[in-house]
Amino acid sequence: MLLAPPVGLLIAGLFFKNIGQEHSHSTLVIMLHAMVITTGLWWGCMVIVEKLWDKFPWEHYPVKHIIFEVVLIFAYTNLFSFGLYVLELKLGLIKPAGGLFAGIVITNLITFLITAIHEAVFFYKQWKIHFSKSVKLEKDTIEARYETLKSQINPHFLFNSLNSLVSIVEENAPAVDYIQNLSEFLRYVLKSRDKELVTVRDELSILQKYLSLQKLRFQQNLNIHISVPDNCFDYLLPPLVLQMLVENCIKHNIVSKEKPLYITLKTEKDYLAIENNLQGKIQPASTGNGLSNIVQRYSFFTRREVKIFENSVIFKVSIPLLINET
């Protein structure tokens, strides 16, 4: 912003030599005019670019970004310039301009030069942010893989053991269902651990397996209602996010005959919302690691925030539905 007045003086020297014919005052008026219009355009372009980076980031909405940017900056530039021109006429600082069209063209060219500078600055800032995130993600991935290697068990041995257990209890249908659901859930965990994103369809499918395990434990004390339309199934999520959020509901709330827990999973525009009635357990304060983990994972894929809402009655977490950008 501090660069705007000096740039205005430079522009006055380079482009507005003929403006003296239109002013009734000295070169000082010309210099002030150049500084005012450049500062106004500089500030306005900066605000527009900032808002568009938040609303339509380049990496996700390049076409919308450029269309809105051109339209908004063109409109702002001409409204601001015309307003300043009318004001100067009323104050008697200038005479009606004969070369008004040429001045408008030059002003727009200068504005888009300023916009290019702002975009370059924001591109550099975003590059630094994404580079830092990339380095951190790589470090976290290496650490996670190391921890996995330290605690890894042979998955084939695990699944063979579960299959053997099914054959032992095959006459007990609930036990067989439990073991099969547990086996499928663990298989999904192992299969998805190297994936960055999975479909809502897959997440809901494995969530049903997880819920069947929890329902066997809590019976009618745990009530879960899922209302997700088919047209949301192809959206993307980080793997096991839904399971983590449901687990968080169960972990931090009383689930009993006297106080049944009600969990609702539903869509809200381009978000999935997981909501539960609030009946917290008396326990040490939560570290919040689970929700923090989800927020951090989402930050690598979108600028849209994970929304967390809580009052005396409900607790709700809303997670963005992502689209495949490839």
N, C-alpha and C positions, 0 to 999 in steps of 0.2 A: 504493500500500500504506500510506503514511503517513497517508492520509485516513481509513483505516478506524476507528481509535479515536475521533477526533472525531465521525465519523458515528454511531458506536455510542452516544456520549453524547447526541447529538441525538435518535436514535431512542428512547433510554430516556426522555428528557423528553417526547417526543410520544406514544409508543405504550404505554409500560409503567408508567403511573401506578398501575395496579392490582396490579402485580407485588409491591409491598411487603406485601400481605396474605399472599403465599405464602413470603416469606423470613423466616427467623428472625433475621436480622442487619440491619444498618443500610442506609441508602441507598447506602453505599459498595459493598456487595455487589451491589446492583442495577446500579450503574454499571459495576463490573468484569464482571458477567455480559454486559451490553450490549456492552462493548468486545470481550470474548473472542469472543462469537458473531458479531459483525459482522466482526471481523478474520478469523476462520476462514472465514466465508462469502465474504468479499471475496477472500481468497487462493484458495480453491477454485474460485470462479467464474472468476477470472482464468486459472487453469491450464487449466480446461475450454475456455474461449473460445479461448485461444492454440492448444491442441492441435487444436481443430476448424477453426480458420482454416488450419492447416497441412495437415490431413487432408482436409477438405471445404471449400475456399474458397467464399465466397458466389457469386462470379462463375461458378463451374462447377457447384457442387452445392448450390443454395439449399434444396431440399426436404430432402435428407439433413442438411444443416447444422442446420436448425431442428428437425427431429425428434430428432436425437441431442442437441442442446443442451437441449431441454425435458426429455427423459428423464433425461439425466445430471445436470443441475442439480437437478431435482426429487428424484432419488434421493440425491444428495450432501447437499442441504439437510436432508432429513428424517433421514438417518442421522446427520449431524453434530449436529443439534439434539437428537435423541433421546439420543445418546451423552453430550452435555453435560448434559442433564437428569438422566440416570441417575447421572452422576458427582457432580452437585451434591446429589442425594438422598443418596448414600452418604456424602458429606462433611458432611451435615447443614446445608447452606447454605440449602436450601429445604424446604418442606413439599409433600406431594403436591398437585398443582395441580388445581383444579376446572375451570378454564377452559382446559384443555390444547388442545382443538380450536381454540379462537379464537387461541391463541398460535401454533399450527402454521400457521393460515391467514395470520396477520400476518407470520410469519417467511418464508413462501413469497413473499408479496407483496414484502417487502423484498428477498429474494434476486433476484427477477426485475427489480426496480428496479436493483439492483447490476449484474446481467447486461446490462441495457440500457445502463448507463453504459460498461461494458467494450466492448460492441459498437460504441457510438458512437465510442469512442477508436480502436478497430481500424479502423473504416470510414474515419475521418479519416486514420490512418496509411497505409492502403492507397491512399486517394485521392492523398495526397502522392507515394507511390512511383510509382503509375501515371501521374500527371501529369508527374513527372520523366522517366519512360521515354518518354512520348508526345512530350515536347519534344525529347529526345535522338534518338528515332526520326525525327522530322520533320527535324531538322537533318542526320542521317546520310543520309536519303533525298534531301534537296536536294543534299548534297555528291556523293552517288553519281550522281544524274542529271546534275550538272554535269560530272563526270568522264566519264560516258558520252557526253555531247554533244561533249566535246573529242576523244574517240577514236573517235567513231562513223563507221562506213563504211556505205555504202548497201547494205542487206541484199539488195535486188533485184539489184544488180550482182553480189553475192557468189553468190547462188543461180543466177543465169543463167550465171555463169562455171563453176560446178560442173556444171551441166547440159551445158554445152558440152564440158567435160572428159570427161564420161561418153560423149558421142558420139564423141570422139576415141579412147578406149580401150575401146570397146564389145566388142571381141573378147577382151579380157583380163577374164575374169569376176571374179577376186579384186579387181582394181583398181576395177571397176564397183561391187562390193559395198562396198568401202571408201569410195568417194566418196559413194555413196547414204547409207550410215550416218552419215558425217560431216555430210552435208547435213541429215539429219533431226535429228541431235544439235544442230547449230547453230540450226536452226529452233526446236527446243524451248527452247533457252537464251533466244532472243529473245522467244518467246511467253510464257515463264513469268517473265520478269524483273519484271513488274508484279504478279505474284500473290503473296499472302502464304502460301498453303497449296495443295498439290496432293495428289491421291490417291496411295496406295501403288501402285496399279495403273499410273498414269502414270509414276511414278518408276522402277518396275521395268522398264517398257517401254523407257524411254530409257536406263536403265542397261545393258540388253542391247546397245543400239547402241554405247554407250561401250566396253563390254567387248570387242565384236567388233573395235574399232579397236586396243585394247591387245593382244588375242590375236594379231592379225596381226603386231604388233611383237615380242612375247615368245614366241610359239608355245607349246610344251608346258611352258615354264618358268613360266608363270603358270596356276594352277589355281584356279578359282572355283566354289564350290558354293552354290547359292541354294535355301533351303528355307523358303518363306513360303506358308502355306496361303491358299486362296481367301477365307476369311472375314476376312482382314486387308486385302484389297485396297481397301476403301472407307474405311479410316482415312486420316488426313491427315498430311502432313509439309511442312516448308518446302521449296521447290523446290531440286533439285540437291544435297540433303544426302547422299544415298546415293553419288552420283558423287564428291562431295568426299571422302567417307570412304574409298572404294576408291582414289581417286587418292592419298590420304594414305598408304595401305598401300604402294602401289607406289613412291611418292616416297622413303620413308624406309627401305626394305628392299632387300636384294640380291635380284635376280631373274636367276638364271642356271641353266645346266644342272646345275652342281654343287650349287646351292642354289635349288631351285625354291620359289616363293612360293605358299602355300596360303591362300586367303581364303574365309571362310564367312560367309554372310548368313543369319540365322535369327531366328525369333521366340522371345522369352522373356517369357511372360505378355503384358503390354501394352507391351512394348518390342521394338524391332528391334535385334539385336546384330550388329556387323560385327567379325569376329575374324580375326587372321592370325598365322602363326608368326613369331616375332621373330628377325630376322637383319639387324640395323641396319647401315646403311652407315657407313663412317668419313667423317664430314663435319662441318662446323660445327654447333653445337647448333641445334636447331630453334627457331624463334621461337614456334611454337605458335599462329600466327595463324589457321590453318584451323580447329582445334578451338575456339579462342576465339570465332571468328565463329559457329560452330554453336551453342555454348552461349548466346551473346548472343541469337541469333535465337529460340531456344526460350524464353528468359526472357520474351518478349513474349506467349507463348501459354499457358504452363503453369507451375505451381510445381514440377512434377516435374523432377528433375535429369537432365541428361545424365551417364551413369555412365561413368567411364574406369577400366579395370583393366589393370594391367601386372605381369608377373613375368618371370622369366628365359626363359620359353618362349613366351608369347603376349602379344599386345596386343589389347585389346577395347574397343570403344566401343558403349554401348547407348543408343539414342535413344528417347524416349517416342513411342508411337503416339497421335495426337490424334484427337478426335472432332469432328464438325461441331456447333457449339453453336447455330447459327441455326435 
